[in-house]
Amino acid sequence: MKTFKKIIKQLFCVLFFSCLSPLAMAAVLKNAAQPNAPKTVCIDLSKYITNVAFDKSWQVTGLPVGLHYENGVISGKLMKQEMGKHFFITLLPASKDGAKKPYSLDLQVVATEDVPSSRTSNRPFDKNYQTGETITPLTFRGYYNPSSSSSGLFFDHLWAFNSLSLRVTGLQDGAYDSGLTATYTPNNDSGTLTIQGTTSSSSHTYNVKIYASNVFGESAETQDFTITIGAAPETPTVTVAEQPTYIVGERVTNDEIATATAGAGQEYFNSAADITVAAEDTEGHTYPLSDFNLDDVITLGPNNTSAAVDITDISAAGVTNADRSPQNYVIRAVNNSGYSSIAHFTLTVDTEATKAQNKYRNAISPPRECDK
């Protein structure tokens, strides 16, 4: 008689079930194709093993939690924790059937979902490094989870089972070797991909691709970026558009006073925190914007390559403390390569009376003599 393991190869298309978790799951033979998943497992063994009397005296061992044998039928549901496991099941017939030759079955539990998909909004930024530079390690989250790892590179339907694996290509290009290495460390949070090392002595641009796979295989979608070695980083620029002047009590909403660019090359700002506004000494005092009931708002542009610097009031009281005016400030911008640039502006706060006096003064000022 053929062993049950050989016969069961004809059955993998019907060995389906779903688990108690939201992910659909299926029991299949090792290396079998991905099945669809009805809700339960119910396998009538008599359809496949003939001339055998199945009854409760058969001894069946090795079944996954949630499945059981009864009078020639294997049935039940599976738990989420069985995901990805192999089960080596042994069926021992009753003594009246002869020599008690056991039948064997090798089952694997997989989820009926798909390979990972890339998160285009989380594409890595291009990088520039000097030759021979020991870089600050690049770290990326593996899978996207909106609650715990929103910056993840890929969405994996099987994230709850930590099945994601990442690999990197492009750090070598023919005779060129970037000198950098990539390591992926899986964990129950998201998994971490790290690229680190010391760049080579040769100038070159490397087209890096990150691939993701799970138990169903590797995704055709990749996360692509470049690493350029030997290109001189560009410094950012900060341009002040106006010297803000307000009246006490005036409401200020997103008054753009300056713009910043990360650089003319492939530089970018890591976050809005890379652009700061700070008070400078002005005739012995350094009043922060908050002393005038004001705050700065930094808004990053596409791909974080630019930013707008706005001033807005903190509360409905509007601008306050004209007596502390004027006050000088410095805007500092730092790009991803660590290069920085600064620009200055002066905040002036007037009262209505001051504004009227200045207007009157301008009206009665005598005309200037012609240049000789």
PLY file of the C-alpha trace (Angstrom):
ply
format ascii 1.0
element vertex 372
property float x
property float y
property float z
element edge 371
property int vertex1
property int vertex2
end_header
0.00 0.00 0.00
1.25 3.43 -0.84
2.08 5.53 2.16
-0.42 8.21 3.16
2.24 10.83 2.58
2.29 10.02 -1.14
-1.47 9.80 -1.43
-2.04 13.06 0.41
-0.11 14.90 -2.31
-3.30 14.66 -4.32
-5.22 16.41 -1.52
-3.40 19.69 -0.90
-6.03 21.63 -2.80
-8.67 20.63 -0.25
-6.66 20.89 2.95
-7.97 24.37 3.75
-9.06 26.14 6.89
-9.18 29.56 8.47
-7.86 30.68 11.82
-9.50 32.68 14.58
-7.47 35.77 13.68
-8.35 38.18 10.86
-5.74 36.54 8.60
-6.98 33.65 6.48
-4.79 30.55 6.79
-4.43 27.19 5.05
-2.79 23.81 5.64
-0.80 22.64 2.62
1.91 20.17 1.87
5.43 21.55 1.90
6.24 23.27 -1.42
2.57 23.10 -2.48
0.87 25.96 -4.31
-0.95 28.69 -2.42
-4.62 27.67 -1.83
-7.78 29.55 -1.10
-9.20 29.27 2.38
-12.65 28.12 3.43
-13.51 28.41 7.09
-12.81 24.85 8.38
-10.72 21.76 7.84
-12.75 18.61 7.31
-10.86 15.74 5.65
-12.62 12.41 5.20
-9.68 9.99 5.03
-11.81 7.15 3.64
-12.02 8.98 0.29
-8.30 8.53 -0.17
-7.36 5.40 1.74
-9.50 2.46 0.66
-10.02 -0.97 2.20
-9.23 0.39 5.63
-11.65 0.50 8.54
-11.34 3.83 10.30
-12.65 4.03 13.82
-11.87 5.70 17.11
-9.16 3.15 17.87
-6.76 4.72 15.36
-3.92 6.58 17.04
-3.22 9.97 15.45
-0.32 12.08 16.76
1.30 15.36 15.73
-1.86 17.29 14.80
-1.74 21.10 15.13
-3.61 22.67 18.01
-7.24 23.04 16.94
-7.41 19.93 14.75
-8.53 16.50 15.93
-9.16 13.01 14.58
-12.46 11.17 15.00
-13.56 8.01 13.14
-11.61 8.66 9.95
-12.05 12.46 9.79
-9.52 15.21 10.56
-11.34 18.46 11.30
-11.25 21.69 13.29
-9.79 25.19 13.20
-6.26 26.44 13.70
-4.82 29.10 15.98
-2.77 32.07 14.76
0.35 30.86 16.57
0.55 27.82 14.26
1.39 30.12 11.35
4.51 29.03 9.44
4.96 25.73 11.29
5.43 22.21 9.90
3.52 19.33 11.42
4.62 15.71 11.01
1.46 13.71 11.60
1.45 9.95 12.19
-1.67 7.76 11.78
-1.44 4.29 13.29
-4.26 1.88 12.33
-6.07 -0.46 14.70
-4.49 -3.86 15.40
-7.18 -5.77 13.43
-5.90 -4.16 10.23
-2.67 -6.09 10.26
0.86 -5.05 11.01
0.01 -1.54 12.18
1.98 0.08 9.38
1.86 3.85 10.10
0.84 6.47 7.56
2.64 9.82 7.61
1.67 13.33 6.67
3.78 16.50 6.44
1.67 19.67 6.73
2.70 23.32 6.69
0.48 26.18 7.88
0.60 29.30 5.74
-1.54 32.43 5.33
-3.53 32.92 2.16
-2.31 36.45 1.51
0.22 38.03 -0.84
3.85 39.06 -1.02
4.78 42.43 0.58
4.01 45.70 -1.21
6.18 48.81 -1.10
5.15 52.05 0.64
6.01 54.66 -2.00
5.50 57.50 0.47
8.34 56.08 2.61
10.93 55.85 -0.17
14.47 56.39 1.20
16.15 59.67 0.33
19.19 59.71 -1.96
22.51 60.00 -0.11
25.83 61.78 -0.79
29.08 60.89 0.97
32.74 61.78 0.68
35.27 59.10 -0.22
36.68 57.30 2.82
33.85 58.59 5.04
32.58 56.45 7.93
28.89 57.12 7.56
26.26 57.51 10.23
24.38 54.20 9.86
21.24 54.38 7.74
18.37 52.63 9.51
15.01 51.80 8.00
11.89 50.20 9.45
10.99 46.97 7.69
7.24 46.72 7.55
4.64 49.45 7.71
2.30 49.49 10.68
0.20 52.66 11.06
0.29 52.51 14.85
3.88 51.49 15.62
6.04 51.90 12.51
4.48 54.38 10.08
7.84 54.86 8.33
8.08 51.19 7.32
9.31 50.50 3.78
6.85 47.71 2.98
3.36 46.59 3.91
3.26 42.90 4.80
-0.08 41.17 5.27
1.72 38.76 7.59
3.30 41.42 9.82
1.76 39.83 12.94
3.86 36.74 12.29
7.14 38.56 11.73
7.71 36.80 8.40
9.21 39.77 6.53
12.77 39.61 5.23
14.68 42.33 3.36
17.70 42.16 1.08
19.70 44.93 -0.59
21.39 45.06 -3.99
23.46 47.76 -5.67
26.12 48.40 -3.01
28.51 46.80 -5.49
28.48 47.77 -9.16
30.85 45.78 -11.35
34.39 46.70 -10.33
33.08 49.35 -7.92
32.45 48.51 -4.28
30.84 51.14 -2.06
32.44 49.71 1.08
29.02 49.63 2.75
27.11 46.59 4.01
23.43 45.97 4.69
21.96 43.91 7.54
18.32 43.17 8.29
17.34 42.28 11.85
13.78 40.96 12.30
11.90 41.62 15.51
8.35 41.71 16.79
8.09 45.48 16.35
8.94 46.06 12.69
12.38 44.76 11.82
15.35 47.04 11.13
17.48 47.35 7.99
20.89 48.93 8.62
23.37 50.14 5.97
26.74 51.12 7.42
30.49 51.13 6.91
33.23 53.30 5.43
32.89 54.47 1.83
35.43 53.48 -0.77
38.14 55.73 -2.19
36.54 55.80 -5.65
33.86 58.25 -6.75
30.77 56.49 -8.04
26.96 56.50 -7.87
25.27 53.29 -6.71
21.67 52.47 -7.59
20.43 50.72 -4.46
17.35 48.49 -4.40
15.65 47.04 -1.33
13.63 43.84 -1.84
11.07 42.36 0.56
9.84 38.77 0.89
7.61 36.72 3.16
6.54 33.07 3.22
4.92 33.51 -0.21
8.03 34.81 -1.92
9.67 38.07 -2.95
7.80 41.16 -4.06
8.41 42.61 -7.51
8.05 46.07 -5.94
11.26 47.59 -4.57
12.39 50.67 -2.67
15.01 52.46 -4.80
17.48 55.23 -4.00
21.02 56.25 -4.88
24.21 56.50 -2.85
26.74 58.85 -4.41
30.33 58.71 -3.17
32.72 61.54 -3.94
30.24 64.33 -4.71
30.68 67.52 -2.73
27.60 68.20 -0.61
25.71 71.41 -1.21
25.08 73.93 1.55
21.53 75.09 2.29
20.32 78.64 1.74
17.99 80.82 3.82
16.29 83.85 2.24
14.44 86.39 4.38
11.46 87.85 2.52
10.44 90.55 5.01
11.28 92.22 8.30
8.00 91.65 10.16
6.29 94.61 11.78
3.05 94.19 13.73
0.68 96.28 15.88
-0.15 95.23 19.46
-3.30 93.11 19.39
-2.93 92.30 15.70
-3.77 88.72 14.76
-1.00 86.97 12.81
-1.67 83.77 10.89
1.10 82.02 8.96
2.95 85.13 7.84
5.75 83.78 5.66
8.91 85.70 6.46
11.58 83.40 4.95
12.26 80.32 2.84
15.03 77.72 3.01
16.41 75.24 0.48
18.47 72.19 1.43
20.98 72.56 -1.42
21.32 72.54 -5.18
22.22 68.84 -5.33
20.41 65.91 -3.73
20.40 67.35 -0.22
17.25 67.46 1.91
16.10 68.29 5.43
15.61 65.30 7.70
12.68 66.99 9.42
11.19 70.40 10.22
13.39 70.43 13.32
16.39 71.11 11.05
15.17 74.71 10.60
15.20 76.74 13.81
14.40 80.34 14.80
16.22 81.77 17.85
16.52 85.17 19.47
19.84 87.05 19.20
21.22 89.62 21.59
19.56 92.96 20.85
20.84 95.83 23.01
21.30 93.45 25.92
18.13 91.38 25.68
17.10 88.16 23.89
13.31 87.86 23.91
11.97 84.67 22.29
9.02 84.89 19.92
6.77 83.56 22.67
7.31 86.80 24.62
5.34 88.49 21.85
2.66 85.76 21.83
4.17 84.51 18.56
5.63 81.24 17.34
7.43 79.99 14.24
5.89 77.38 11.94
8.17 75.35 9.63
6.51 73.72 6.62
8.59 71.32 4.51
8.18 71.22 0.74
8.17 68.18 -1.59
10.84 65.59 -0.72
11.96 67.82 2.16
14.21 69.82 -0.19
12.75 73.18 0.81
10.89 74.81 3.69
8.78 77.86 4.48
9.30 79.80 7.73
6.08 81.40 8.97
5.16 83.43 12.04
1.77 82.93 13.70
0.22 84.08 16.94
-0.19 81.65 19.84
-3.57 82.87 21.13
-6.43 85.17 20.24
-4.77 88.00 22.19
-2.66 88.69 19.12
0.76 90.34 19.25
1.89 91.66 22.67
4.74 93.51 24.44
5.62 96.39 22.16
7.96 97.62 24.89
10.29 94.68 24.22
10.58 95.53 20.55
12.63 95.51 18.41
14.18 92.04 18.71
16.66 90.36 16.37
16.43 86.69 15.38
18.54 84.15 13.48
17.15 81.40 11.23
19.42 78.38 10.95
18.94 75.54 8.41
20.91 72.26 8.51
20.66 69.74 5.65
21.12 65.96 5.68
24.87 66.29 5.00
25.30 68.39 8.16
25.96 71.65 6.32
24.22 74.76 7.64
23.34 78.29 6.67
21.86 81.24 8.58
19.94 84.44 7.93
18.72 87.25 10.20
15.54 89.27 10.64
14.24 91.88 13.07
10.80 91.78 14.66
9.18 95.14 15.38
5.99 95.55 17.43
4.30 98.96 17.51
1.37 100.36 19.46
-1.34 102.32 17.64
0.11 105.52 19.12
3.62 104.70 17.86
2.23 103.97 14.41
0.41 107.32 14.35
3.51 109.21 15.51
5.62 107.64 12.79
2.99 108.53 10.19
2.86 112.16 11.42
6.66 112.41 11.47
6.87 111.26 7.87
4.21 113.80 6.85
6.00 116.90 8.26
9.56 115.95 7.41
11.10 118.68 5.20
12.10 117.70 1.70
15.70 116.61 1.21
18.05 118.99 -0.58
19.04 117.96 -4.04
22.36 116.26 -4.33
25.04 118.57 -5.50
0 1
1 2
2 3
3 4
4 5
5 6
6 7
7 8
8 9
9 10
10 11
11 12
12 13
13 14
14 15
15 16
16 17
17 18
18 19
19 20
20 21
21 22
22 23
23 24
24 25
25 26
26 27
27 28
28 29
29 30
30 31
31 32
32 33
33 34
34 35
35 36
36 37
37 38
38 39
39 40
40 41
41 42
42 43
43 44
44 45
45 46
46 47
47 48
48 49
49 50
50 51
51 52
52 53
53 54
54 55
55 56
56 57
57 58
58 59
59 60
60 61
61 62
62 63
63 64
64 65
65 66
66 67
67 68
68 69
69 70
70 71
71 72
72 73
73 74
74 75
75 76
76 77
77 78
78 79
79 80
80 81
81 82
82 83
83 84
84 85
85 86
86 87
87 88
88 89
89 90
90 91
91 92
92 93
93 94
94 95
95 96
96 97
97 98
98 99
99 100
100 101
101 102
102 103
103 104
104 105
105 106
106 107
107 108
108 109
109 110
110 111
111 112
112 113
113 114
114 115
115 116
116 117
117 118
118 119
119 120
120 121
121 122
122 123
123 124
124 125
125 126
126 127
127 128
128 129
129 130
130 131
131 132
132 133
133 134
134 135
135 136
136 137
137 138
138 139
139 140
140 141
141 142
142 143
143 144
144 145
145 146
146 147
147 148
148 149
149 150
150 151
151 152
152 153
153 154
154 155
155 156
156 157
157 158
158 159
159 160
160 161
161 162
162 163
163 164
164 165
165 166
166 167
167 168
168 169
169 170
170 171
171 172
172 173
173 174
174 175
175 176
176 177
177 178
178 179
179 180
180 181
181 182
182 183
183 184
184 185
185 186
186 187
187 188
188 189
189 190
190 191
191 192
192 193
193 194
194 195
195 196
196 197
197 198
198 199
199 200
200 201
201 202
202 203
203 204
204 205
205 206
206 207
207 208
208 209
209 210
210 211
211 212
212 213
213 214
214 215
215 216
216 217
217 218
218 219
219 220
220 221
221 222
222 223
223 224
224 225
225 226
226 227
227 228
228 229
229 230
230 231
231 232
232 233
233 234
234 235
235 236
236 237
237 238
238 239
239 240
240 241
241 242
242 243
243 244
244 245
245 246
246 247
247 248
248 249
249 250
250 251
251 252
252 253
253 254
254 255
255 256
256 257
257 258
258 259
259 260
260 261
261 262
262 263
263 264
264 265
265 266
266 267
267 268
268 269
269 270
270 271
271 272
272 273
273 274
274 275
275 276
276 277
277 278
278 279
279 280
280 281
281 282
282 283
283 284
284 285
285 286
286 287
287 288
288 289
289 290
290 291
291 292
292 293
293 294
294 295
295 296
296 297
297 298
298 299
299 300
300 301
301 302
302 303
303 304
304 305
305 306
306 307
307 308
308 309
309 310
310 311
311 312
312 313
313 314
314 315
315 316
316 317
317 318
318 319
319 320
320 321
321 322
322 323
323 324
324 325
325 326
326 327
327 328
328 329
329 330
330 331
331 332
332 333
333 334
334 335
335 336
336 337
337 338
338 339
339 340
340 341
341 342
342 343
343 344
344 345
345 346
346 347
347 348
348 349
349 350
350 351
351 352
352 353
353 354
354 355
355 356
356 357
357 358
358 359
359 360
360 361
361 362
362 363
363 364
364 365
365 366
366 367
367 368
368 369
369 370
370 371
